[in-house]
Amino acid sequence: MRLYLSVRVSLVIAVLLSSPFAIRGARGQSPAVSFDDIAHFVAGMPLSPSSPLSRLSSTRSVIRHSNAAVALNRDWQDKRLNQIRGWARKEIHPHLTRPKVVKYPFGGPDFVHAVTFFPGVDEYVLVGLEPLGSLPDFLGMQELELDAYLNHLTHTLRSISRRSFFITTEMREDFGKQGVDGVYPVLLYFAALTDHTVLDGRYVKLNGSGGTVECSKDEADGIWLQLRADERMAGFPETQNLYYFKTDLSNSGFKPGSPFLKFLEQRPDGVGYLKAASFLMHTDSFSNVRNFLVGNCKFVLQDASGIPAEFFSTYFNVTYYGNYVGPIDMFSEYDQPFLHRIYQSGAAGALPFGTGYRMKDSDAIQMFGIRK
């Protein structure tokens, strides 16, 4: 009897740990707290009454965070995401055969823009240098610790929304304070903000052939989330994969034989998306990733900081939008005479939103390319 009970207990534990709602790698986290619970919690959205996190909903710090998050979510939708959705439906989606993958190098954990421009894609691959971080154990926090964490998370999310991109040096300094140690909760926030249910999550590393292997946080170079769009249109996949990889995209890291290059090569075609990419691909040190995107992607949407525009137009049929006024002062050496000529010709269409380093509608651009 004792052996039988031991086997039964072991089986129950195994089932809990293999459940898509069990959180792996989170410090002291109860398996009953789902990824989606945490996503809704950090986004200030209503929780199921059965969620263990609902017991925190009456605390002062959670009420304050929820109010701030709801206001921030409204700003995202009203001032930015609705404009992007409307423009993309009109200008981008009619030209796309449904892509299987969106490749977003230099974007950090910016899932919100990738999925707003390109909803219903099977896989989103985000790349940055921000640390992976861990899932917060809200139930294990004391009131003061919870308050500090939520205050810092609100500050981080608000600063991202104001400029719509990540400044890696600032994020390195920001993460690690008050328990917010990386991008994991930001990814969950963006999933909830864009009306996705988070079904599962894992830390992953890449093996020598470019495949993903589940691992511990300390071994990981990426995060995988399984998502489901709450309102799926016809043709949408039932579930979607979201990857974030912390990896070096310079020529010394992104080179023939590297695991991440092999990972991408297993996902040909699709869409490349580039925003606030620091003009890195205008330099010789990032020529490998530039040439890969040009040769691998069927479609590319970018601002002026991505692939050099004249080089881009050699391989893609490009439609231009917005108004080119040159780079911001920090990147003044990357002014592009080719773009001045294009925009002075009057060939560009309207762009109803700012993007990247240019957040004013009046001086932002987008270039949409279809490979020749």
DRENDO-1510 file (C-alpha; in Angstrom, 1 decimal, always signed):
<recs>
REC; n; res; u; v; w
REC; 1; MET; +0.0; +0.0; +0.0 .
REC; 2; ARG; +2.8; +2.4; +0.9 .
REC; 3; LEU; +4.5; +1.8; -2.5 .
REC; 4; TYR; +1.1; +2.2; -4.3 .
REC; 5; LEU; +0.5; +5.6; -2.6 .
REC; 6; SER; +4.1; +6.7; -3.5 .
REC; 7; VAL; +3.5; +5.9; -7.1 .
REC; 8; ARG; +0.2; +7.7; -7.2 .
REC; 9; VAL; +1.7; +10.8; -5.6 .
REC; 10; SER; +4.6; +10.8; -8.1 .
REC; 11; LEU; +2.1; +10.5; -11.0 .
REC; 12; VAL; +0.1; +13.5; -9.7 .
REC; 13; ILE; +3.2; +15.6; -9.3 .
REC; 14; ALA; +4.3; +14.6; -12.8 .
REC; 15; VAL; +0.9; +15.6; -14.3 .
REC; 16; LEU; +1.0; +19.0; -12.5 .
REC; 17; LEU; +4.5; +19.8; -13.8 .
REC; 18; SER; +3.7; +18.8; -17.4 .
REC; 19; SER; +0.5; +20.9; -17.4 .
REC; 20; PRO; +0.5; +23.8; -19.8 .
REC; 21; PHE; -0.6; +25.9; -16.8 .
REC; 22; ALA; +2.3; +25.0; -14.6 .
REC; 23; ILE; +4.9; +27.7; -14.3 .
REC; 24; ARG; +8.5; +26.4; -14.6 .
REC; 25; GLY; +11.5; +28.2; -13.4 .
REC; 26; ALA; +9.6; +30.7; -11.3 .
REC; 27; ARG; +10.9; +31.1; -7.7 .
REC; 28; GLY; +8.4; +29.4; -5.3 .
REC; 29; GLN; +5.5; +29.9; -7.8 .
REC; 30; SER; +2.4; +27.8; -7.2 .
REC; 31; PRO; +1.5; +25.6; -10.2 .
REC; 32; ALA; -2.1; +26.8; -9.8 .
REC; 33; VAL; -1.0; +30.3; -10.9 .
REC; 34; SER; -1.1; +30.2; -14.7 .
REC; 35; PHE; +0.9; +32.2; -17.2 .
REC; 36; ASP; -2.3; +33.9; -18.2 .
REC; 37; ASP; -3.0; +34.9; -14.6 .
REC; 38; ILE; +0.3; +36.7; -14.4 .
REC; 39; ALA; -0.2; +38.3; -17.8 .
REC; 40; HIS; -3.6; +39.7; -16.7 .
REC; 41; PHE; -2.2; +40.7; -13.3 .
REC; 42; VAL; +0.7; +42.8; -14.7 .
REC; 43; ALA; -1.7; +44.3; -17.3 .
REC; 44; GLY; -4.2; +45.4; -14.6 .
REC; 45; MET; -6.9; +43.3; -16.3 .
REC; 46; PRO; -9.6; +41.3; -14.5 .
REC; 47; LEU; -8.7; +37.9; -13.1 .
REC; 48; SER; -10.8; +34.8; -12.9 .
REC; 49; PRO; -12.3; +34.5; -9.3 .
REC; 50; SER; -10.6; +31.1; -9.2 .
REC; 51; SER; -7.1; +32.6; -9.8 .
REC; 52; PRO; -5.0; +32.5; -6.7 .
REC; 53; LEU; -3.8; +36.1; -7.6 .
REC; 54; SER; -7.3; +37.4; -7.1 .
REC; 55; ARG; -6.7; +37.4; -3.3 .
REC; 56; LEU; -4.3; +40.3; -3.9 .
REC; 57; SER; -6.9; +42.4; -5.8 .
REC; 58; SER; -8.0; +44.4; -2.7 .
REC; 59; THR; -4.5; +45.5; -1.6 .
REC; 60; ARG; -3.6; +49.1; -2.0 .
REC; 61; SER; -0.6; +48.5; -4.2 .
REC; 62; VAL; -2.5; +46.3; -6.6 .
REC; 63; ILE; -5.4; +48.7; -6.9 .
REC; 64; ARG; -2.9; +51.5; -7.7 .
REC; 65; HIS; -1.1; +49.4; -10.3 .
REC; 66; SER; -4.3; +48.2; -11.9 .
REC; 67; ASN; -5.6; +51.8; -12.3 .
REC; 68; ALA; -2.3; +52.9; -13.8 .
REC; 69; ALA; -2.2; +49.9; -16.1 .
REC; 70; VAL; -5.7; +50.4; -17.3 .
REC; 71; ALA; -5.0; +54.0; -18.2 .
REC; 72; LEU; -1.8; +53.0; -19.9 .
REC; 73; ASN; -3.6; +50.3; -21.9 .
REC; 74; ARG; -6.2; +52.8; -23.0 .
REC; 75; ASP; -3.4; +55.1; -24.2 .
REC; 76; TRP; -1.8; +52.3; -26.2 .
REC; 77; GLN; -5.0; +51.4; -27.9 .
REC; 78; ASP; -6.4; +55.0; -28.5 .
REC; 79; LYS; -3.2; +56.8; -29.4 .
REC; 80; ARG; -1.2; +54.1; -31.2 .
REC; 81; LEU; -2.5; +50.6; -31.8 .
REC; 82; ASN; -5.8; +51.5; -33.4 .
REC; 83; GLN; -4.1; +53.7; -35.9 .
REC; 84; ILE; -1.5; +51.0; -36.8 .
REC; 85; ARG; -4.2; +48.4; -37.2 .
REC; 86; GLY; -6.3; +50.5; -39.6 .
REC; 87; TRP; -3.3; +51.5; -41.7 .
REC; 88; ALA; -1.9; +47.9; -41.8 .
REC; 89; ARG; -5.3; +46.5; -42.9 .
REC; 90; LYS; -5.4; +49.0; -45.8 .
REC; 91; GLU; -1.8; +49.2; -46.9 .
REC; 92; ILE; +0.0; +46.0; -45.9 .
REC; 93; HIS; -2.4; +43.1; -45.5 .
REC; 94; PRO; -3.8; +43.1; -49.1 .
REC; 95; HIS; -0.3; +42.4; -50.4 .
REC; 96; LEU; +0.6; +39.5; -48.0 .
REC; 97; THR; +0.1; +35.9; -48.5 .
REC; 98; ARG; -0.4; +34.8; -44.9 .
REC; 99; PRO; +3.1; +34.7; -43.4 .
REC; 100; LYS; +4.2; +31.9; -41.2 .
REC; 101; VAL; +6.8; +33.9; -39.3 .
REC; 102; VAL; +7.7; +37.5; -38.3 .
REC; 103; LYS; +11.5; +38.1; -37.7 .
REC; 104; TYR; +12.1; +41.1; -35.6 .
REC; 105; PRO; +15.8; +41.7; -34.9 .
REC; 106; PHE; +16.9; +44.6; -32.7 .
REC; 107; GLY; +13.4; +45.0; -31.4 .
REC; 108; GLY; +13.9; +43.6; -27.9 .
REC; 109; PRO; +10.6; +42.2; -26.4 .
REC; 110; ASP; +8.4; +44.5; -28.5 .
REC; 111; PHE; +5.7; +41.9; -29.3 .
REC; 112; VAL; +3.0; +44.6; -29.3 .
REC; 113; HIS; +4.1; +46.3; -32.5 .
REC; 114; ALA; +4.9; +43.0; -34.3 .
REC; 115; VAL; +1.5; +41.5; -33.7 .
REC; 116; THR; -0.4; +44.7; -34.3 .
REC; 117; PHE; +1.1; +45.1; -37.7 .
REC; 118; PHE; +1.0; +41.3; -38.5 .
REC; 119; PRO; -1.7; +39.5; -36.5 .
REC; 120; GLY; -2.4; +35.8; -37.0 .
REC; 121; VAL; +1.1; +34.7; -37.7 .
REC; 122; ASP; +2.3; +31.2; -36.6 .
REC; 123; GLU; +5.6; +32.4; -35.0 .
REC; 124; TYR; +7.1; +35.7; -33.8 .
REC; 125; VAL; +10.8; +35.8; -33.3 .
REC; 126; LEU; +12.0; +38.8; -31.3 .
REC; 127; VAL; +15.7; +39.5; -30.7 .
REC; 128; GLY; +17.5; +41.9; -28.3 .
REC; 129; LEU; +20.2; +42.2; -25.7 .
REC; 130; GLU; +17.8; +42.7; -22.7 .
REC; 131; PRO; +18.1; +40.0; -20.0 .
REC; 132; LEU; +15.4; +37.2; -20.0 .
REC; 133; GLY; +14.5; +37.7; -16.4 .
REC; 134; SER; +12.1; +35.6; -14.3 .
REC; 135; LEU; +8.4; +35.4; -13.4 .
REC; 136; PRO; +7.5; +37.4; -10.3 .
REC; 137; ASP; +6.2; +35.3; -7.4 .
REC; 138; PHE; +3.5; +37.8; -6.4 .
REC; 139; LEU; +2.0; +35.5; -3.8 .
REC; 140; GLY; +5.3; +35.2; -2.0 .
REC; 141; MET; +5.9; +38.9; -1.7 .
REC; 142; GLN; +5.3; +41.0; +1.4 .
REC; 143; GLU; +3.2; +44.2; +0.9 .
REC; 144; LEU; +6.2; +46.5; +0.7 .
REC; 145; GLU; +8.0; +44.2; -1.8 .
REC; 146; LEU; +4.9; +43.9; -3.9 .
REC; 147; ASP; +4.4; +47.6; -3.9 .
REC; 148; ALA; +8.0; +48.3; -5.0 .
REC; 149; TYR; +7.8; +45.7; -7.8 .
REC; 150; LEU; +4.6; +47.0; -9.2 .
REC; 151; ASN; +5.7; +50.6; -9.0 .
REC; 152; HIS; +8.9; +49.7; -10.9 .
REC; 153; LEU; +7.0; +47.6; -13.5 .
REC; 154; THR; +4.5; +50.5; -14.1 .
REC; 155; HIS; +7.4; +52.9; -14.6 .
REC; 156; THR; +9.1; +50.5; -17.1 .
REC; 157; LEU; +5.9; +50.0; -19.1 .
REC; 158; ARG; +5.1; +53.7; -19.1 .
REC; 159; SER; +8.6; +54.6; -20.4 .
REC; 160; ILE; +8.3; +52.0; -23.2 .
REC; 161; SER; +4.9; +53.3; -24.3 .
REC; 162; ARG; +6.1; +56.9; -24.5 .
REC; 163; ARG; +8.9; +56.1; -27.0 .
REC; 164; SER; +7.6; +52.8; -28.5 .
REC; 165; PHE; +11.0; +51.1; -28.4 .
REC; 166; PHE; +13.7; +49.8; -26.0 .
REC; 167; ILE; +16.9; +51.6; -25.3 .
REC; 168; THR; +19.2; +48.7; -24.4 .
REC; 169; THR; +21.5; +50.6; -22.2 .
REC; 170; GLU; +18.6; +52.0; -20.2 .
REC; 171; MET; +16.9; +48.6; -19.9 .
REC; 172; ARG; +20.2; +47.0; -18.7 .
REC; 173; GLU; +20.2; +49.6; -15.9 .
REC; 174; ASP; +16.5; +49.3; -15.3 .
REC; 175; PHE; +16.1; +45.6; -15.1 .
REC; 176; GLY; +17.3; +44.1; -11.8 .
REC; 177; LYS; +16.0; +46.8; -9.6 .
REC; 178; GLN; +13.1; +46.1; -7.2 .
REC; 179; GLY; +12.8; +42.5; -8.5 .
REC; 180; VAL; +12.1; +43.3; -12.2 .
REC; 181; ASP; +15.1; +41.5; -13.6 .
REC; 182; GLY; +14.3; +41.1; -17.3 .
REC; 183; VAL; +11.8; +41.0; -20.1 .
REC; 184; TYR; +9.6; +38.1; -19.1 .
REC; 185; PRO; +6.8; +40.1; -17.4 .
REC; 186; VAL; +6.9; +42.7; -20.3 .
REC; 187; LEU; +6.3; +39.9; -22.8 .
REC; 188; LEU; +3.3; +38.7; -20.7 .
REC; 189; TYR; +2.0; +42.3; -20.5 .
REC; 190; PHE; +2.1; +42.7; -24.2 .
REC; 191; ALA; +0.4; +39.4; -24.8 .
REC; 192; ALA; -2.5; +40.5; -22.5 .
REC; 193; LEU; -2.6; +44.0; -24.1 .
REC; 194; THR; -3.0; +42.5; -27.5 .
REC; 195; ASP; -5.8; +40.1; -26.5 .
REC; 196; HIS; -3.9; +36.9; -26.3 .
REC; 197; THR; -4.3; +34.1; -23.8 .
REC; 198; VAL; -0.9; +32.8; -22.6 .
REC; 199; LEU; -1.1; +29.0; -22.5 .
REC; 200; ASP; +2.4; +28.0; -21.7 .
REC; 201; GLY; +6.0; +29.2; -21.4 .
REC; 202; ARG; +9.5; +27.8; -21.2 .
REC; 203; TYR; +13.1; +28.9; -21.0 .
REC; 204; VAL; +14.9; +27.5; -24.0 .
REC; 205; LYS; +18.4; +27.3; -25.4 .
REC; 206; LEU; +19.5; +26.5; -29.0 .
REC; 207; ASN; +21.4; +23.3; -29.8 .
REC; 208; GLY; +24.0; +23.0; -32.5 .
REC; 209; SER; +21.4; +22.4; -35.2 .
REC; 210; GLY; +19.3; +25.4; -34.3 .
REC; 211; GLY; +16.6; +23.5; -32.5 .
REC; 212; THR; +15.1; +24.7; -29.2 .
REC; 213; VAL; +15.6; +22.7; -26.0 .
REC; 214; GLU; +13.9; +23.4; -22.7 .
REC; 215; CYS; +16.3; +24.3; -20.0 .
REC; 216; SER; +16.7; +26.2; -16.7 .
REC; 217; LYS; +16.8; +30.0; -16.5 .
REC; 218; ASP; +20.6; +30.0; -15.9 .
REC; 219; GLU; +21.2; +28.0; -19.1 .
REC; 220; ALA; +18.7; +29.8; -21.3 .
REC; 221; ASP; +19.3; +32.2; -24.2 .
REC; 222; GLY; +15.6; +32.5; -25.0 .
REC; 223; ILE; +12.0; +32.4; -23.8 .
REC; 224; TRP; +9.2; +30.6; -25.6 .
REC; 225; LEU; +5.5; +31.4; -25.0 .
REC; 226; GLN; +2.5; +29.6; -26.5 .
REC; 227; LEU; -0.3; +32.0; -27.2 .
REC; 228; ARG; -3.9; +31.9; -28.5 .
REC; 229; ALA; -5.6; +35.0; -29.9 .
REC; 230; ASP; -8.8; +35.6; -28.0 .
REC; 231; GLU; -10.6; +36.6; -31.3 .
REC; 232; ARG; -9.3; +34.5; -34.1 .
REC; 233; MET; -10.1; +35.6; -37.7 .
REC; 234; ALA; -10.5; +33.1; -40.5 .
REC; 235; GLY; -7.1; +31.5; -41.3 .
REC; 236; PHE; -5.5; +32.3; -38.0 .
REC; 237; PRO; -3.6; +29.4; -36.4 .
REC; 238; GLU; -5.2; +27.9; -33.3 .
REC; 239; THR; -2.1; +28.7; -31.2 .
REC; 240; GLN; +1.0; +30.9; -31.9 .
REC; 241; ASN; +4.6; +30.7; -30.8 .
REC; 242; LEU; +6.4; +33.8; -29.4 .
REC; 243; TYR; +10.2; +33.6; -29.1 .
REC; 244; TYR; +12.5; +36.1; -27.5 .
REC; 245; PHE; +16.2; +35.5; -27.8 .
REC; 246; LYS; +19.0; +37.4; -26.1 .
REC; 247; THR; +21.7; +37.1; -28.7 .
REC; 248; ASP; +24.5; +39.0; -30.5 .
REC; 249; LEU; +23.5; +40.0; -34.1 .
REC; 250; SER; +26.9; +41.5; -35.0 .
REC; 251; ASN; +29.0; +39.6; -37.5 .
REC; 252; SER; +31.0; +38.0; -34.7 .
REC; 253; GLY; +27.8; +36.3; -33.3 .
REC; 254; PHE; +25.5; +36.0; -36.3 .
REC; 255; LYS; +27.7; +34.0; -38.7 .
REC; 256; PRO; +27.6; +30.8; -40.7 .
REC; 257; GLY; +27.1; +27.8; -38.5 .
REC; 258; SER; +25.8; +29.8; -35.5 .
REC; 259; PRO; +22.8; +28.2; -33.8 .
REC; 260; PHE; +20.6; +31.3; -34.1 .
REC; 261; LEU; +21.3; +31.6; -37.8 .
REC; 262; LYS; +20.3; +27.9; -38.2 .
REC; 263; PHE; +17.2; +28.5; -36.2 .
REC; 264; LEU; +16.1; +31.3; -38.6 .
REC; 265; GLU; +17.1; +29.3; -41.7 .
REC; 266; GLN; +14.6; +26.7; -40.7 .
REC; 267; ARG; +11.9; +29.4; -41.0 .
REC; 268; PRO; +12.4; +30.8; -44.5 .
REC; 269; ASP; +10.4; +33.6; -46.1 .
REC; 270; GLY; +7.9; +35.4; -43.9 .
REC; 271; VAL; +8.1; +39.0; -42.8 .
REC; 272; GLY; +11.1; +41.0; -41.5 .
REC; 273; TYR; +10.2; +43.9; -39.2 .
REC; 274; LEU; +12.7; +46.6; -38.3 .
REC; 275; LYS; +12.1; +49.6; -36.0 .
REC; 276; ALA; +14.6; +51.8; -34.0 .
REC; 277; ALA; +17.4; +49.5; -35.1 .
REC; 278; SER; +20.2; +52.0; -34.3 .
REC; 279; PHE; +21.3; +52.1; -38.0 .
REC; 280; LEU; +23.5; +49.1; -37.1 .
REC; 281; MET; +22.9; +47.5; -40.5 .
REC; 282; HIS; +24.4; +50.6; -42.1 .
REC; 283; THR; +27.8; +49.4; -40.8 .
REC; 284; ASP; +30.1; +46.6; -41.9 .
REC; 285; SER; +29.9; +45.0; -38.5 .
REC; 286; PHE; +26.3; +44.0; -39.1 .
REC; 287; SER; +26.4; +43.0; -42.7 .
REC; 288; ASN; +25.6; +39.4; -42.1 .
REC; 289; VAL; +22.2; +40.0; -40.6 .
REC; 290; ARG; +21.4; +42.7; -43.2 .
REC; 291; ASN; +22.2; +40.3; -46.0 .
REC; 292; PHE; +20.4; +37.5; -44.4 .
REC; 293; LEU; +17.2; +39.5; -44.1 .
REC; 294; VAL; +17.3; +40.7; -47.7 .
REC; 295; GLY; +17.9; +37.2; -49.0 .
REC; 296; ASN; +15.6; +35.3; -46.6 .
REC; 297; CYS; +12.4; +37.5; -46.1 .
REC; 298; LYS; +9.6; +37.7; -48.6 .
REC; 299; PHE; +8.4; +41.0; -47.1 .
REC; 300; VAL; +10.1; +43.6; -45.0 .
REC; 301; LEU; +8.5; +46.6; -43.1 .
REC; 302; GLN; +11.0; +49.0; -41.7 .
REC; 303; ASP; +11.8; +52.6; -40.8 .
REC; 304; ALA; +14.9; +54.5; -41.8 .
REC; 305; SER; +17.1; +52.9; -39.2 .
REC; 306; GLY; +16.9; +49.4; -40.6 .
REC; 307; ILE; +18.4; +48.2; -43.9 .
REC; 308; PRO; +19.9; +51.1; -45.9 .
REC; 309; ALA; +17.1; +52.3; -48.2 .
REC; 310; GLU; +19.1; +52.3; -51.5 .
REC; 311; PHE; +20.4; +48.8; -50.8 .
REC; 312; PHE; +16.9; +47.7; -49.8 .
REC; 313; SER; +15.4; +49.0; -53.0 .
REC; 314; THR; +17.8; +46.9; -55.1 .
REC; 315; TYR; +16.2; +43.7; -53.9 .
REC; 316; PHE; +12.6; +44.7; -53.0 .
REC; 317; ASN; +9.8; +46.6; -54.7 .
REC; 318; VAL; +9.3; +49.3; -52.1 .
REC; 319; THR; +6.3; +51.5; -51.2 .
REC; 320; TYR; +7.1; +54.6; -49.1 .
REC; 321; TYR; +5.0; +56.3; -46.5 .
REC; 322; GLY; +5.3; +59.4; -44.3 .
REC; 323; ASN; +7.8; +62.2; -44.5 .
REC; 324; TYR; +11.5; +61.8; -44.4 .
REC; 325; VAL; +13.3; +64.6; -42.5 .
REC; 326; GLY; +16.5; +62.7; -41.8 .
REC; 327; PRO; +17.8; +60.9; -38.7 .
REC; 328; ILE; +17.6; +62.3; -35.2 .
REC; 329; ASP; +20.8; +64.1; -34.0 .
REC; 330; MET; +22.2; +61.0; -32.3 .
REC; 331; PHE; +22.4; +59.3; -35.7 .
REC; 332; SER; +23.1; +62.3; -37.9 .
REC; 333; GLU; +25.9; +60.5; -39.8 .
REC; 334; TYR; +23.3; +58.1; -41.3 .
REC; 335; ASP; +21.4; +60.6; -43.3 .
REC; 336; GLN; +20.2; +59.0; -46.6 .
REC; 337; PRO; +20.2; +61.2; -49.7 .
REC; 338; PHE; +18.4; +58.4; -51.5 .
REC; 339; LEU; +15.4; +58.9; -49.2 .
REC; 340; HIS; +15.5; +62.6; -49.6 .
REC; 341; ARG; +15.1; +62.2; -53.3 .
REC; 342; ILE; +12.3; +59.7; -53.0 .
REC; 343; TYR; +10.3; +61.8; -50.6 .
REC; 344; GLN; +10.9; +65.0; -52.4 .
REC; 345; SER; +9.4; +63.4; -55.5 .
REC; 346; GLY; +6.0; +63.2; -53.8 .
REC; 347; ALA; +5.9; +59.4; -54.2 .
REC; 348; ALA; +5.1; +58.6; -50.5 .
REC; 349; GLY; +1.7; +57.8; -49.1 .
REC; 350; ALA; +0.3; +59.1; -45.9 .
REC; 351; LEU; +1.3; +57.7; -42.5 .
REC; 352; PRO; -1.1; +58.3; -39.6 .
REC; 353; PHE; +1.3; +57.4; -36.7 .
REC; 354; GLY; +4.8; +58.1; -35.5 .
REC; 355; THR; +7.2; +55.2; -35.2 .
REC; 356; GLY; +10.7; +54.4; -34.0 .
REC; 357; TYR; +12.9; +57.4; -33.3 .
REC; 358; ARG; +10.3; +59.7; -34.9 .
REC; 359; MET; +7.1; +59.7; -32.8 .
REC; 360; LYS; +5.4; +62.6; -34.6 .
REC; 361; ASP; +3.2; +61.7; -37.5 .
REC; 362; SER; +4.7; +64.6; -39.4 .
REC; 363; ASP; +8.3; +63.3; -39.6 .
REC; 364; ALA; +8.0; +59.5; -39.4 .
REC; 365; ILE; +8.4; +57.0; -42.3 .
REC; 366; GLN; +7.6; +53.4; -43.2 .
REC; 367; MET; +9.0; +51.4; -46.1 .
REC; 368; PHE; +7.2; +48.3; -47.1 .
REC; 369; GLY; +9.1; +46.0; -49.4 .
REC; 370; ILE; +8.0; +42.9; -51.5 .
REC; 371; ARG; +11.0; +40.8; -52.6 .
REC; 372; LYS; +11.6; +41.1; -56.4 .
</recs>
